[in-house]
Structure formats: structure tokens, C-alpha cells
Amino acid sequence: MIYNIGNLKLDSDFEFRVIRETEEDIDIFVDINYRSVDIDASDSRMFSSRIQFPFVRAIILRIDKEGHDMTVHMLRNIDLLSAFANFEIDFSHSTIALKNEYEKVTLNRIFNPL
């Protein structure tokens, strides 16, 4: 199902909830129940194909309401301070897909041409 959150188009198989919202941004909590997360990095100038984070309990998506930037935080447990990795994604002209695929989660940016 595709959700519109600010300027973000999120295509997700997972239920999520808003855990914080200000005038500038919104934090979305996604429980993925200790799955591995595979990130498609094939359009990166630095990585060849993918990045994988094993044994992730939850993901927090911090979405800039006005722009097209999102910070992704990987959590080791449900404690919001348990983040062990974070990175930014430019989601302009894109849909972010967060999908459950056979006990792993895939995170992809799908380009939407104008």
C-alpha cells in the first residue's frame, strides 16, 4: 500500500506509527521484528549493489515535511536510543519501497519520472 507522508511516497508492507511530529519533521516507527535489511545501492557512486544490516528490530524514518530528505535509523531493539546506524535518503521524484521478502526487508528508492 502506498502512503503519502509530507512529500514522501512510501510503499510499505509493514504497519507503522507516528511517534513524533513537529512543524519541520515527522518520525515514523516501523517494527520489522529482527529481520535483515537489504538496501538497494545500485544507483550509488560508492557501492556496487547493496548494503545489508542484519538483525534489525525496528526502523525509524525521520521525514522532512517541507523538503525531500529522510533520515533512516536502524534500531537494535525498541529503545529509541538503540540506533546502530543511520543514513540520509533524497526521495525527490521517488517512491520509497519498504517490503517484506521471505524474512528479510528490502529498502529501495524507485524513481518516478516527471
MMTF fields as JSON, N, C-alpha, C and O atoms, coordinates in Angstrom:
{
  "mmtfVersion": "1.0.0",
  "mmtfProducer": "UNKNOWN",
  "numBonds": 455,
  "numAtoms": 456,
  "numGroups": 114,
  "numChains": 1,
  "numModels": 1,
  "chainsPerModel": [1],
  "groupsPerChain": [114],
  "chainIdList": ["A"],
  "bondAtomList": [4, 2, 8, 6, 12, 10, 16, 14, 20, 18, 24, 22, 28, 26, 32, 30, 36, 34, 40, 38, 44, 42, 48, 46, 52, 50, 56, 54, 60, 58, 64, 62, 68, 66, 72, 70, 76, 74, 80, 78, 84, 82, 88, 86, 92, 90, 96, 94, 100, 98, 104, 102, 108, 106, 112, 110, 116, 114, 120, 118, 124, 122, 128, 126, 132, 130, 136, 134, 140, 138, 144, 142, 148, 146, 152, 150, 156, 154, 160, 158, 164, 162, 168, 166, 172, 170, 176, 174, 180, 178, 184, 182, 188, 186, 192, 190, 196, 194, 200, 198, 204, 202, 208, 206, 212, 210, 216, 214, 220, 218, 224, 222, 228, 226, 232, 230, 236, 234, 240, 238, 244, 242, 248, 246, 252, 250, 256, 254, 260, 258, 264, 262, 268, 266, 272, 270, 276, 274, 280, 278, 284, 282, 288, 286, 292, 290, 296, 294, 300, 298, 304, 302, 308, 306, 312, 310, 316, 314, 320, 318, 324, 322, 328, 326, 332, 330, 336, 334, 340, 338, 344, 342, 348, 346, 352, 350, 356, 354, 360, 358, 364, 362, 368, 366, 372, 370, 376, 374, 380, 378, 384, 382, 388, 386, 392, 390, 396, 394, 400, 398, 404, 402, 408, 406, 412, 410, 416, 414, 420, 418, 424, 422, 428, 426, 432, 430, 436, 434, 440, 438, 444, 442, 448, 446, 452, 450],
  "bondOrderList": [1, 1, 1, 1, 1, 1, 1, 1, 1, 1, 1, 1, 1, 1, 1, 1, 1, 1, 1, 1, 1, 1, 1, 1, 1, 1, 1, 1, 1, 1, 1, 1, 1, 1, 1, 1, 1, 1, 1, 1, 1, 1, 1, 1, 1, 1, 1, 1, 1, 1, 1, 1, 1, 1, 1, 1, 1, 1, 1, 1, 1, 1, 1, 1, 1, 1, 1, 1, 1, 1, 1, 1, 1, 1, 1, 1, 1, 1, 1, 1, 1, 1, 1, 1, 1, 1, 1, 1, 1, 1, 1, 1, 1, 1, 1, 1, 1, 1, 1, 1, 1, 1, 1, 1, 1, 1, 1, 1, 1, 1, 1, 1, 1],
  "groupList": [{"groupName": "MET", "atomNameList": ["N", "CA", "C", "O"], "elementList": ["N", "C", "C", "O"], "formalChargeList": [0, 0, 0, 0], "bondAtomList": [1, 0, 2, 1, 3, 2], "bondOrderList": [1, 1, 2], "singleLetterCode": "M", "chemCompType": "L-PEPTIDE LINKING"}, {"groupName": "ILE", "atomNameList": ["N", "CA", "C", "O"], "elementList": ["N", "C", "C", "O"], "formalChargeList": [0, 0, 0, 0], "bondAtomList": [1, 0, 2, 1, 3, 2], "bondOrderList": [1, 1, 2], "singleLetterCode": "I", "chemCompType": "L-PEPTIDE LINKING"}, {"groupName": "TYR", "atomNameList": ["N", "CA", "C", "O"], "elementList": ["N", "C", "C", "O"], "formalChargeList": [0, 0, 0, 0], "bondAtomList": [1, 0, 2, 1, 3, 2], "bondOrderList": [1, 1, 2], "singleLetterCode": "Y", "chemCompType": "L-PEPTIDE LINKING"}, {"groupName": "ASN", "atomNameList": ["N", "CA", "C", "O"], "elementList": ["N", "C", "C", "O"], "formalChargeList": [0, 0, 0, 0], "bondAtomList": [1, 0, 2, 1, 3, 2], "bondOrderList": [1, 1, 2], "singleLetterCode": "N", "chemCompType": "L-PEPTIDE LINKING"}, {"groupName": "GLY", "atomNameList": ["N", "CA", "C", "O"], "elementList": ["N", "C", "C", "O"], "formalChargeList": [0, 0, 0, 0], "bondAtomList": [1, 0, 2, 1, 3, 2], "bondOrderList": [1, 1, 2], "singleLetterCode": "G", "chemCompType": "PEPTIDE LINKING"}, {"groupName": "LEU", "atomNameList": ["N", "CA", "C", "O"], "elementList": ["N", "C", "C", "O"], "formalChargeList": [0, 0, 0, 0], "bondAtomList": [1, 0, 2, 1, 3, 2], "bondOrderList": [1, 1, 2], "singleLetterCode": "L", "chemCompType": "L-PEPTIDE LINKING"}, {"groupName": "LYS", "atomNameList": ["N", "CA", "C", "O"], "elementList": ["N", "C", "C", "O"], "formalChargeList": [0, 0, 0, 0], "bondAtomList": [1, 0, 2, 1, 3, 2], "bondOrderList": [1, 1, 2], "singleLetterCode": "K", "chemCompType": "L-PEPTIDE LINKING"}, {"groupName": "ASP", "atomNameList": ["N", "CA", "C", "O"], "elementList": ["N", "C", "C", "O"], "formalChargeList": [0, 0, 0, 0], "bondAtomList": [1, 0, 2, 1, 3, 2], "bondOrderList": [1, 1, 2], "singleLetterCode": "D", "chemCompType": "L-PEPTIDE LINKING"}, {"groupName": "SER", "atomNameList": ["N", "CA", "C", "O"], "elementList": ["N", "C", "C", "O"], "formalChargeList": [0, 0, 0, 0], "bondAtomList": [1, 0, 2, 1, 3, 2], "bondOrderList": [1, 1, 2], "singleLetterCode": "S", "chemCompType": "L-PEPTIDE LINKING"}, {"groupName": "PHE", "atomNameList": ["N", "CA", "C", "O"], "elementList": ["N", "C", "C", "O"], "formalChargeList": [0, 0, 0, 0], "bondAtomList": [1, 0, 2, 1, 3, 2], "bondOrderList": [1, 1, 2], "singleLetterCode": "F", "chemCompType": "L-PEPTIDE LINKING"}, {"groupName": "GLU", "atomNameList": ["N", "CA", "C", "O"], "elementList": ["N", "C", "C", "O"], "formalChargeList": [0, 0, 0, 0], "bondAtomList": [1, 0, 2, 1, 3, 2], "bondOrderList": [1, 1, 2], "singleLetterCode": "E", "chemCompType": "L-PEPTIDE LINKING"}, {"groupName": "ARG", "atomNameList": ["N", "CA", "C", "O"], "elementList": ["N", "C", "C", "O"], "formalChargeList": [0, 0, 0, 0], "bondAtomList": [1, 0, 2, 1, 3, 2], "bondOrderList": [1, 1, 2], "singleLetterCode": "R", "chemCompType": "L-PEPTIDE LINKING"}, {"groupName": "VAL", "atomNameList": ["N", "CA", "C", "O"], "elementList": ["N", "C", "C", "O"], "formalChargeList": [0, 0, 0, 0], "bondAtomList": [1, 0, 2, 1, 3, 2], "bondOrderList": [1, 1, 2], "singleLetterCode": "V", "chemCompType": "L-PEPTIDE LINKING"}, {"groupName": "THR", "atomNameList": ["N", "CA", "C", "O"], "elementList": ["N", "C", "C", "O"], "formalChargeList": [0, 0, 0, 0], "bondAtomList": [1, 0, 2, 1, 3, 2], "bondOrderList": [1, 1, 2], "singleLetterCode": "T", "chemCompType": "L-PEPTIDE LINKING"}, {"groupName": "ALA", "atomNameList": ["N", "CA", "C", "O"], "elementList": ["N", "C", "C", "O"], "formalChargeList": [0, 0, 0, 0], "bondAtomList": [1, 0, 2, 1, 3, 2], "bondOrderList": [1, 1, 2], "singleLetterCode": "A", "chemCompType": "L-PEPTIDE LINKING"}, {"groupName": "GLN", "atomNameList": ["N", "CA", "C", "O"], "elementList": ["N", "C", "C", "O"], "formalChargeList": [0, 0, 0, 0], "bondAtomList": [1, 0, 2, 1, 3, 2], "bondOrderList": [1, 1, 2], "singleLetterCode": "Q", "chemCompType": "L-PEPTIDE LINKING"}, {"groupName": "PRO", "atomNameList": ["N", "CA", "C", "O"], "elementList": ["N", "C", "C", "O"], "formalChargeList": [0, 0, 0, 0], "bondAtomList": [1, 0, 2, 1, 3, 2], "bondOrderList": [1, 1, 2], "singleLetterCode": "P", "chemCompType": "L-PEPTIDE LINKING"}, {"groupName": "HIS", "atomNameList": ["N", "CA", "C", "O"], "elementList": ["N", "C", "C", "O"], "formalChargeList": [0, 0, 0, 0], "bondAtomList": [1, 0, 2, 1, 3, 2], "bondOrderList": [1, 1, 2], "singleLetterCode": "H", "chemCompType": "L-PEPTIDE LINKING"}],
  "groupTypeList": [0, 1, 2, 3, 1, 4, 3, 5, 6, 5, 7, 8, 7, 9, 10, 9, 11, 12, 1, 11, 10, 13, 10, 10, 7, 1, 7, 1, 9, 12, 7, 1, 3, 2, 11, 8, 12, 7, 1, 7, 14, 8, 7, 8, 11, 0, 9, 8, 8, 11, 1, 15, 9, 16, 9, 12, 11, 14, 1, 1, 5, 11, 1, 7, 6, 10, 4, 17, 7, 0, 13, 12, 17, 0, 5, 11, 3, 1, 7, 5, 5, 8, 14, 9, 14, 3, 9, 10, 1, 7, 9, 8, 17, 8, 13, 1, 14, 5, 6, 3, 10, 2, 10, 6, 12, 13, 5, 3, 11, 1, 9, 3, 16, 5],
  "groupIdList": [1, 2, 3, 4, 5, 6, 7, 8, 9, 10, 11, 12, 13, 14, 15, 16, 17, 18, 19, 20, 21, 22, 23, 24, 25, 26, 27, 28, 29, 30, 31, 32, 33, 34, 35, 36, 37, 38, 39, 40, 41, 42, 43, 44, 45, 46, 47, 48, 49, 50, 51, 52, 53, 54, 55, 56, 57, 58, 59, 60, 61, 62, 63, 64, 65, 66, 67, 68, 69, 70, 71, 72, 73, 74, 75, 76, 77, 78, 79, 80, 81, 82, 83, 84, 85, 86, 87, 88, 89, 90, 91, 92, 93, 94, 95, 96, 97, 98, 99, 100, 101, 102, 103, 104, 105, 106, 107, 108, 109, 110, 111, 112, 113, 114],
  "secStructList": [7, 3, 3, 3, 3, 6, 6, 3, 3, 3, 3, 3, 1, 1, 7, 3, 3, 3, 3, 3, 3, 7, 1, 1, 3, 3, 3, 3, 3, 3, 3, 3, 3, 3, 3, 3, 3, 3, 3, 3, 7, 6, 6, 7, 1, 1, 7, 1, 1, 3, 3, 3, 3, 3, 3, 3, 3, 3, 3, 3, 3, 3, 3, 3, 1, 1, 1, 1, 3, 3, 3, 3, 3, 3, 3, 1, 1, 1, 1, 6, 6, 7, 3, 3, 3, 3, 3, 3, 3, 3, 7, 6, 6, 3, 3, 3, 3, 3, 3, 3, 3, 6, 6, 3, 3, 3, 3, 3, 3, 3, 3, 7, 7, 7],
  "xCoordList": [0.845, 0.0, 0.891, 1.923, 0.492, 1.275, 0.652, -0.546, 1.51, 1.114, 1.82, 2.974, 1.129, 1.72, 1.93, 0.977, 3.204, 3.569, 4.431, 5.583, 3.893, 4.602, 4.783, 3.82, 6.013, 6.317, 6.707, 6.94, 6.775, 7.216, 6.082, 4.962, 6.387, 5.503, 6.154, 7.246, 5.488, 6.018, 5.164, 3.965, 5.789, 5.13, 5.63, 6.778, 4.766, 5.226, 4.275, 3.055, 4.877, 4.126, 3.912, 3.148, 4.579, 4.583, 3.654, 3.473, 3.075, 2.332, 3.353, 4.467, 2.978, 3.875, 3.045, 1.822, 3.737, 3.036, 3.898, 5.127, 3.237, 3.912, 4.277, 3.417, 5.57, 5.992, 6.378, 6.516, 6.552, 6.869, 6.558, 6.808, 6.001, 5.735, 5.919, 5.403, 6.669, 6.853, 6.448, 5.985, 6.621, 6.328, 7.289, 6.931, 8.523, 9.556, 9.599, 9.829, 9.376, 9.535, 8.592, 7.895, 8.595, 7.748, 8.567, 9.294, 8.453, 9.155, 8.167, 7.139, 8.502, 7.683, 8.444, 9.618, 7.784, 8.374, 7.814, 6.6, 8.731, 8.341, 8.989, 10.213, 8.172, 8.683, 8.867, 7.903, 10.108, 10.366, 10.787, 11.14, 10.754, 10.896, 12.188, 12.155, 13.301, 14.633, 14.938, 15.537, 14.539, 14.873, 16.143, 16.549, 16.75, 17.841, 17.233, 16.138, 17.956, 17.51, 18.506, 19.692, 18.021, 18.828, 18.452, 17.284, 19.445, 19.22, 19.819, 21.002, 19.001, 19.476, 20.326, 19.821, 21.61, 22.542, 23.102, 24.181, 22.385, 22.91, 23.039, 23.796, 22.311, 22.457, 23.459, 23.544, 24.212, 25.208, 26.517, 26.869, 27.227, 28.565, 29.62, 30.769, 29.241, 30.205, 30.06, 31.063, 28.835, 28.594, 28.176, 27.541, 28.536, 28.231, 26.773, 26.135, 26.234, 24.89, 23.998, 22.92, 24.428, 23.534, 24.34, 25.548, 23.616, 24.138, 23.173, 21.959, 23.698, 22.83, 23.103, 24.252, 22.02, 22.08, 21.355, 20.14, 22.071, 21.408, 20.775, 21.22, 19.741, 19.142, 18.697, 19.148, 17.81, 17.279, 15.9, 15.023, 15.71, 14.412, 13.395, 12.255, 13.821, 12.882, 13.637, 14.86, 12.877, 13.408, 12.631, 11.407, 13.343, 12.691, 12.997, 14.149, 11.951, 12.084, 11.786, 10.661, 12.77, 12.551, 12.419, 13.383, 11.226, 10.879, 10.784, 10.065, 11.514, 11.441, 10.133, 9.936, 9.237, 7.919, 7.965, 7.131, 8.912, 8.968, 9.836, 9.568, 10.871, 11.82, 11.627, 10.52, 12.736, 12.73, 13.842, 14.45, 14.102, 15.141, 14.522, 13.549, 15.127, 14.679, 15.916, 16.832, 15.935, 16.983, 16.412, 15.336, 17.14, 16.728, 17.608, 18.834, 16.988, 17.703, 17.399, 16.234, 18.435, 18.288, 18.425, 19.41, 17.437, 17.433, 17.71, 17.204, 18.505, 18.803, 17.656, 17.402, 16.962, 15.778, 14.78, 14.996, 13.698, 12.664, 13.031, 12.319, 14.116, 14.599, 15.034, 15.846, 14.505, 14.822, 16.293, 16.773, 17.011, 18.437, 19.322, 20.541, 18.718, 19.486, 19.918, 20.322, 19.836, 20.226, 21.698, 22.543, 21.998, 23.385, 23.865, 25.051, 22.947, 23.32, 22.238, 21.065, 22.65, 21.678, 22.29, 23.51, 21.433, 21.865, 20.717, 19.569, 21.04, 20.033, 19.704, 20.552, 18.452, 17.976, 17.294, 16.487, 17.623, 16.91, 15.795, 16.067, 14.547, 13.439, 12.698, 11.565, 13.352, 12.702, 12.469, 13.326, 11.304, 10.892, 10.964, 11.26, 10.695, 10.831, 9.737, 9.089, 9.562, 8.78, 9.754, 10.612, 9.641, 10.469, 9.671, 8.556, 10.254, 9.588, 10.236, 11.444, 9.446, 9.888, 9.063, 7.904, 9.684, 8.937, 9.452, 10.646, 8.53, 8.851, 9.014, 8.064, 10.237, 10.503, 11.185, 12.406, 10.386, 10.908, 11.882, 13.054, 11.386, 12.157, 13.293, 14.156, 13.308, 14.211, 13.389, 12.296, 13.935, 13.269, 14.101, 15.323, 13.456, 14.168, 13.752, 12.58, 14.74, 14.518, 15.057, 16.257, 14.169, 14.543, 13.977, 12.93, 14.68, 14.169, 13.793, 14.642, 12.529, 12.03, 11.8, 10.956, 12.553, 12.481, 11.152, 10.732, 10.499, 9.247, 9.53, 9.628, 9.665, 9.939, 8.794, 7.638, 9.132, 8.108, 7.143, 6.238],
  "yCoordList": [-1.178, 0.0, 1.242, 1.271, 2.258, 3.49, 4.552, 4.83, 5.135, 6.184, 7.478, 7.454, 8.609, 9.915, 10.561, 10.824, 10.812, 11.414, 12.628, 12.475, 13.82, 15.002, 14.878, 14.621, 15.059, 14.887, 13.445, 13.127, 12.582, 11.199, 10.316, 10.382, 9.485, 8.395, 7.125, 6.762, 6.445, 5.243, 4.051, 4.015, 3.074, 1.819, 0.78, 0.345, 0.378, -0.484, -1.639, -1.496, -2.806, -3.972, -3.959, -4.767, -3.053, -3.046, -1.974, -0.907, -2.293, -1.275, -0.339, -0.753, 0.901, 1.865, 2.83, 2.895, 3.579, 4.581, 5.832, 5.764, 6.95, 8.228, 8.287, 8.128, 8.519, 8.612, 10.035, 10.342, 10.906, 12.31, 13.131, 12.712, 14.325, 15.221, 16.658, 17.068, 17.424, 18.855, 19.58, 18.955, 20.893, 21.643, 21.283, 21.382, 20.861, 20.59, 19.142, 18.885, 18.188, 16.792, 15.869, 16.267, 14.628, 13.594, 12.316, 11.955, 11.632, 10.373, 9.218, 9.209, 8.243, 7.056, 5.853, 5.659, 5.047, 3.844, 2.631, 2.451, 1.79, 0.588, -0.613, -0.748, -1.482, -2.689, -3.772, -4.174, -4.249, -5.293, -6.612, -7.556, -6.686, -7.938, -8.706, -9.882, -8.036, -8.66, -9.309, -10.383, -8.677, -9.158, -8.462, -7.432, -9.028, -8.352, -7.326, -7.521, -6.232, -5.188, -5.103, -4.851, -5.312, -5.159, -3.846, -3.606, -3.003, -1.709, -1.758, -2.052, -1.47, -1.421, -0.166, 0.953, -0.358, 0.76, 0.769, 1.314, 0.174, 0.039, 1.381, 1.49, 2.404, 3.716, 4.603, 5.803, 4.01, 4.735, 4.861, 3.993, 5.932, 6.088, 5.385, 5.254, 4.933, 4.33, 2.811, 2.104, 2.305, 0.888, 0.211, 0.831, -1.063, -1.792, -2.215, -1.992, -2.829, -3.355, -3.128, -2.546, -3.575, -3.475, -3.295, -3.523, -2.876, -2.8, -3.616, -3.521, -4.412, -5.227, -4.954, -4.855, -4.833, -4.711, -5.923, -6.04, -6.828, -7.999, -7.689, -6.792, -8.435, -8.45, -7.057, -6.55, -6.446, -5.119, -5.28, -5.923, -4.698, -4.796, -3.842, -4.224, -2.592, -1.587, -0.537, -0.421, 0.213, 1.307, 2.564, 2.533, 3.664, 4.965, 5.765, 5.879, 6.312, 7.19, 8.61, 8.9, 9.49, 10.906, 11.665, 11.797, 12.16, 12.748, 14.258, 14.771, 14.963, 16.419, 16.773, 16.401, 17.484, 17.778, 18.716, 18.606, 19.625, 20.62, 20.198, 20.587, 19.408, 19.045, 17.631, 17.092, 17.037, 15.676, 14.838, 14.007, 15.061, 14.312, 13.491, 13.889, 12.329, 11.441, 10.813, 10.382, 10.767, 10.046, 8.716, 8.664, 7.642, 6.286, 5.836, 5.871, 5.41, 4.928, 3.445, 3.055, 2.62, 1.187, 0.976, 1.403, 0.318, 0.1, -1.362, -2.265, -1.584, -2.942, -3.49, -4.695, -2.608, -3.017, -1.866, -0.9, -1.937, -0.908, 0.398, 1.39, 0.421, 1.649, 2.615, 2.262, 3.816, 4.789, 5.182, 5.723, 4.924, 5.239, 4.065, 4.121, 3.006, 1.82, 1.838, 0.806, 2.992, 3.07, 2.72, 3.236, 1.846, 1.459, 1.941, 1.841, 2.464, 3.028, 4.007, 3.84, 5.03, 5.924, 6.522, 6.625, 6.912, 7.484, 8.299, 8.158, 9.152, 10.008, 9.537, 9.003, 9.753, 9.427, 10.662, 11.308, 10.981, 12.008, 11.28, 10.463, 11.572, 10.853, 11.698, 11.387, 12.775, 13.587, 12.746, 11.961, 12.924, 12.209, 10.693, 9.969, 10.206, 8.773, 8.294, 9.072, 6.995, 6.292, 5.436, 4.781, 5.427, 4.571, 3.302, 3.359, 2.16, 0.866, 0.131, -0.106, -0.229, -0.989, -2.273, -2.277, -3.367, -4.596, -5.781, -5.892, -6.66, -7.898, -8.994, -9.34, -9.537, -10.577, -11.767, -11.793, -12.74, -14.001, -13.779, -14.145, -13.185, -12.974, -11.978, -11.915, -11.204, -10.056, -8.875, -9.034, -7.707, -6.483, -5.833, -5.738, -5.387, -4.654, -3.19, -2.863, -2.323, -0.886, -0.365, -0.446, 0.167, 0.621, 2.006, 2.38, 2.75, 4.022, 3.783, 3.43, 3.976, 3.763, 5.129, 5.902, 5.411, 6.696, 6.855, 5.968, 7.99, 8.323, 9.45, 10.603, 9.162, 10.247, 11.252, 10.912, 12.457, 13.523, 13.377, 14.198],
  "zCoordList": [0.0, 0.0, 0.0, 0.67, -0.748, -0.83, 0.077, 0.016, 0.918, 1.845, 1.459, 1.032, 1.61, 1.405, 2.771, 3.505, 3.099, 4.383, 4.057, 3.649, 4.229, 3.759, 2.259, 1.538, 1.777, 0.352, 0.005, -1.161, 1.011, 0.806, 0.319, 0.827, -0.676, -1.086, -0.564, -0.999, 0.367, 1.0, 0.609, 0.888, -0.038, -0.404, 0.59, 0.511, 1.53, 2.624, 2.88, 2.809, 3.185, 3.629, 5.143, 5.672, 5.831, 7.285, 7.845, 7.258, 8.995, 9.739, 10.377, 10.7, 10.553, 11.188, 12.014, 11.885, 12.867, 13.666, 13.798, 13.797, 13.91, 14.139, 15.614, 16.48, 15.902, 17.3, 17.692, 18.876, 16.69, 16.982, 15.745, 14.615, 15.99, 14.865, 15.319, 16.36, 14.517, 14.742, 13.465, 12.511, 13.449, 12.228, 11.106, 9.932, 11.454, 10.463, 9.984, 8.802, 10.903, 10.509, 11.255, 12.189, 10.81, 11.399, 11.517, 10.591, 12.65, 12.884, 12.805, 13.482, 11.962, 11.76, 12.328, 12.01, 13.164, 13.745, 13.008, 12.913, 12.482, 11.741, 12.429, 12.426, 13.016, 13.675, 12.616, 11.964, 12.439, 11.432, 12.075, 11.369, 13.403, 14.145, 13.848, 13.484, 14.006, 13.926, 12.576, 12.525, 11.515, 10.173, 9.676, 10.213, 8.662, 7.959, 7.017, 6.49, 6.812, 5.892, 4.745, 4.959, 3.532, 2.317, 1.649, 1.344, 1.427, 0.788, -0.611, -0.784, -1.591, -2.971, -3.138, -3.042, -3.385, -3.565, -4.978, -5.213, -5.918, -7.279, -7.998, -8.963, -7.543, -8.18, -7.44, -7.701, -6.521, -5.738, -6.495, -7.294, -6.244, -6.818, -5.968, -6.39, -4.779, -3.866, -3.745, -3.642, -3.757, -3.54, -4.845, -5.698, -4.993, -6.226, -6.327, -7.356, -5.262, -5.42, -4.202, -4.331, -3.026, -1.866, -0.587, -0.537, 0.44, 1.803, 2.654, 2.476, 3.572, 4.415, 5.881, 6.31, 6.645, 8.096, 8.683, 8.521, 9.362, 9.944, 11.296, 12.012, 11.631, 12.96, 13.401, 14.428, 12.621, 12.925, 13.546, 12.968, 14.717, 15.378, 14.755, 14.489, 14.525, 14.029, 13.225, 13.303, 12.46, 11.66, 12.012, 12.14, 12.168, 12.303, 11.047, 10.627, 10.46, 9.306, 9.778, 10.187, 9.727, 10.063, 8.754, 8.0, 8.492, 7.207, 7.341, 8.198, 6.491, 6.402, 5.701, 4.544, 6.383, 5.822, 4.623, 3.724, 4.596, 3.537, 2.356, 1.22, 2.615, 1.569, 1.077, 1.086, 0.645, 0.101, 0.715, 0.041, 1.991, 2.698, 3.815, 4.456, 4.021, 5.083, 5.714, 5.013, 7.034, 7.741, 8.203, 8.801, 7.921, 8.29, 9.447, 9.345, 10.552, 11.734, 11.914, 11.978, 11.997, 12.269, 13.77, 14.373, 14.376, 15.823, 16.154, 15.488, 17.173, 17.637, 18.494, 18.49, 19.231, 19.989, 19.955, 19.223, 20.722, 20.612, 21.298, 21.146, 22.041, 22.665, 21.571, 20.716, 21.594, 20.553, 20.54, 19.544, 21.617, 21.686, 21.269, 21.431, 20.734, 20.358, 18.889, 18.352, 18.241, 16.833, 16.689, 17.421, 15.746, 15.492, 14.127, 13.813, 13.315, 12.016, 11.599, 11.933, 10.865, 10.249, 8.993, 8.869, 8.071, 6.8, 6.236, 6.657, 5.28, 4.667, 3.253, 2.537, 2.878, 1.537, 0.958, 1.627, -0.277, -1.027, -1.771, -2.651, -1.425, -2.049, -3.091, -3.458, -3.567, -4.598, -5.855, -6.261, -6.455, -7.679, -7.494, -8.444, -6.277, -5.985, -5.047, -4.348, -5.062, -4.05, -3.27, -3.863, -1.96, -1.122, -0.843, -0.325, -1.191, -1.003, 0.155, 0.144, 1.148, 2.321, 2.333, 2.746, 1.869, 1.602, 2.412, 2.687, 2.786, 3.485, 2.431, 1.729, 2.328, 1.338, 2.001, 2.152, 2.388, 2.92, 4.078, 3.998, 5.132, 6.361, 6.236, 7.11, 5.171, 5.103, 4.613, 4.069, 4.817, 4.41, 3.324, 3.448, 2.266, 1.228, 1.291, 1.475, 1.133, 1.114, -0.211, -0.476, -1.038, -2.375, -2.642, -2.115, -3.46, -3.972, -5.424, -6.242, -5.739, -7.09, -7.725, -7.273, -8.767, -9.431, -10.163, -10.907, -9.945, -10.63, -11.609, -11.188, -12.901, -13.85, -13.88, -13.631, -14.18, -14.222, -15.362, -15.514]
}
